[in-house]
Amino acid sequence: MIYIYLFAAIVLEVIATSAMAKSDGYTALWPSVISLIGYGLAFFLLSLVTRTVPVGIVYAVWSGAGIVLVAAAGWLLFGQKLDLPAIIGLVMIVAGVLIINLLSKSVSH
């Protein structure tokens, strides 16, 4: 169940960040509301996850997955370009998250 919370926190963070990009400096009402609620719920879920998983591991997975998914959202939804160095960096982030989850003894499975 804890990884469902983590997954939900990641999805909410991606939605909140994408909405923030459309909030025009938090002057557009609905993107601002979506952003604030999304971040609030994401942090609440993260607080539940950190009860059982070390905070460093939680944050590494949450931020790593969030970075990759926000970059994908920017590319798909906003037409932002990703050059080769950006793609290589994103692949390295994914590799780091996988290494933490598959090989680290710090993560309880």
Protein Blocks (a to p, Z undefined) as FASTA:
>chain_A
ZZmmmmmmmmmmmmmmmmmmmnnoolafklmmmmmmmmmmmmmmmmmmmmmgcfklmmmm
mmmmmmmmmmmmmmmmnopacdfklmmmmmmmmmmmmmmmmmmmkbcZZ
